[in-house]
Amino acid sequence: MDRSGKPARSFFGVTKMAIRHAVANGMKAVALGAGSYQGKVLRGAQVHGLWSAVVPPQPLEETWQQALTRPFPQAVEAGCA
């Protein structure tokens, strides 16, 4: 972000450049990275779930149990969880 609190325009420019490059080269998908699902979906992205494996500490504390058994909040907001 710049000092005014507005998102930096360079982020959007770089994203557009990556998409234009993909289209120009016949690519069918662009990996836009994890997170910020809602903003990406609002701009037309199709979000696909990714998986990861977590080896939690033993014994498993209640906070770990809670964190590992629910979807990521941003994924819920974007409607992809």
Contacts in CASP RR format, 6 or more apart in sequence:
PFRMAT RR
TARGET T0000
AUTHOR 0000-0000-0000
METHOD contacts of the structure
MODEL  1
MDRSGKPARSFFGVTKMAIRHAVANGMKAVALGAGSYQGKVLRGAQVHGL
WSAVVPPQPLEETWQQALTRPFPQAVEAGCA
1 7 0 8 1.000
1 8 0 8 1.000
2 8 0 8 1.000
15 32 0 8 1.000
18 30 0 8 1.000
18 32 0 8 1.000
19 30 0 8 1.000
21 27 0 8 1.000
22 29 0 8 1.000
22 30 0 8 1.000
32 40 0 8 1.000
32 45 0 8 1.000
34 50 0 8 1.000
35 72 0 8 1.000
35 74 0 8 1.000
36 74 0 8 1.000
37 47 0 8 1.000
37 74 0 8 1.000
37 75 0 8 1.000
37 77 0 8 1.000
37 78 0 8 1.000
37 79 0 8 1.000
37 80 0 8 1.000
38 74 0 8 1.000
38 77 0 8 1.000
38 78 0 8 1.000
39 45 0 8 1.000
39 78 0 8 1.000
40 47 0 8 1.000
40 78 0 8 1.000
41 47 0 8 1.000
41 78 0 8 1.000
41 79 0 8 1.000
41 80 0 8 1.000
47 75 0 8 1.000
47 78 0 8 1.000
47 79 0 8 1.000
47 80 0 8 1.000
48 80 0 8 1.000
49 75 0 8 1.000
49 80 0 8 1.000
54 68 0 8 1.000
56 64 0 8 1.000
56 68 0 8 1.000
57 64 0 8 1.000
71 81 0 8 1.000
72 81 0 8 1.000
75 81 0 8 1.000
END
